[in-house]
C-alpha cells in the first residue's frame, strides 16, 4: 500500500486525471443506465471527439513552449472550406485536396510562427488576430453558404471503418488489434522496467507492476471488444493512434522534444545552452497549423459539408484538454498522453451530460468548473513543490 501511495504521489499529474476519467465514466455510466458503455456510444465518443484530440496534441506542444493558440478553430474552418471547394467546385481528387490542405495549414502556421518567434509579438495577440482573420476568410471563400455533399472517399476519413475479414458476427480485426496492442504494451513496460532497474532507478514492487499491467490489458481488450461488437475500428482511431505514438516519441525520445521542453522551462537558459529558441517556436506553430488542418478535414468529412461556422470554440476545447491533462500555464510541463486524457475527460463529460438530459447551459458551466479546478490543482502542486 505504501508503494502504491508513493507511486500515485510521484505521478499525481498523470494518474490523477486517469483516475478522474475512470470515476467520471463510472458516474455517467450509472446515471445513464449503462448507455455510456454501449458499443455504439463508445464508437461515437471516438468520432465526436477525434478533431479535438488532434488539436489537443498540437496545443499541448504550444503550451509547453509557454505560448497559446486561439486561432485553431478558425484555421480548421478555413482549411475545411478550402478542401471542400477544391473537391466540389474544382473537381480535384480527394488525395490532392488533402495534401494541398495540409500545405495550407503549414503556411498558416508559418505565418503566425514568424510574427511570434522572430518579430516577438505575443502569441495571444497574433493568434487572436488569426482567429478573426481566418474566420473572416472562411466566410469570404464560402460566400456565407455551405458546400456539400463531399466525395465518398473523403467522408471515409471520419466515417469509415477498417475492413474486416471473414463473416463472423464479431469484428475479428478489432479483436486481433486488441491482442496486438496488449502484447506491445506488456513488452514496452517490461523493457522500460528492466532499463530502470539496470540504472538503479526506483521501481514499483513486482506485484503492483503486474497488477497495473493486468488492469490495463483488461481495459484495452474490453475497449476493442466493444468496438468489435458494433462496426469495428474507425479509420480515425488509427490516425489518432499514429499521431499519439508519433508525437509521444518525438517529445520523449528526440532532441527536438527536449528543446521544446527547454524553451518552455526557461527560454533564456535554453538559448544560452545552444538551443535555437526562435526556430523551435516557429516550427511548433507550423506543426500546430498542420494539426489544425487535419482537424478541419476530419470535421468537414464528418459533417459531409463545409460550413461558415465550423470550428467554433474548438480552440477552447483544445486548450482545456491540454490544461486538464496536466500542462502548466507557465510552460515547460505537459505530455501528449496527458492532453489526450484531458480531451477524453471533456468528451465523456459532454457525452454523459447529453445522455442524462442536461442542457447546454449546465454543460458549459460544469466544463468551466472542471477547467478551473484542473489549473488550480496545477498551481497547488507547484506551490507545494516550491515550499
Secondary structure as GFF3:
##gff-version 3
##sequence-region A 1 387
A	DSSP	alpha_helix	2	10	.	.	.	ID=ss1
A	DSSP	alpha_helix	12	31	.	.	.	ID=ss2
A	DSSP	three_ten_helix	35	37	.	.	.	ID=ss3
A	DSSP	alpha_helix	39	64	.	.	.	ID=ss4
A	DSSP	alpha_helix	72	84	.	.	.	ID=ss5
A	DSSP	pi_helix	85	89	.	.	.	ID=ss6
A	DSSP	alpha_helix	94	117	.	.	.	ID=ss7
A	DSSP	alpha_helix	123	142	.	.	.	ID=ss8
A	DSSP	alpha_helix	152	159	.	.	.	ID=ss9
A	DSSP	alpha_helix	172	198	.	.	.	ID=ss10
A	DSSP	alpha_helix	206	230	.	.	.	ID=ss11
A	DSSP	alpha_helix	235	253	.	.	.	ID=ss12
A	DSSP	alpha_helix	255	265	.	.	.	ID=ss13
A	DSSP	alpha_helix	267	272	.	.	.	ID=ss14
A	DSSP	alpha_helix	277	303	.	.	.	ID=ss15
A	DSSP	alpha_helix	314	324	.	.	.	ID=ss16
A	DSSP	alpha_helix	336	355	.	.	.	ID=ss17
A	DSSP	alpha_helix	360	386	.	.	.	ID=ss18
###
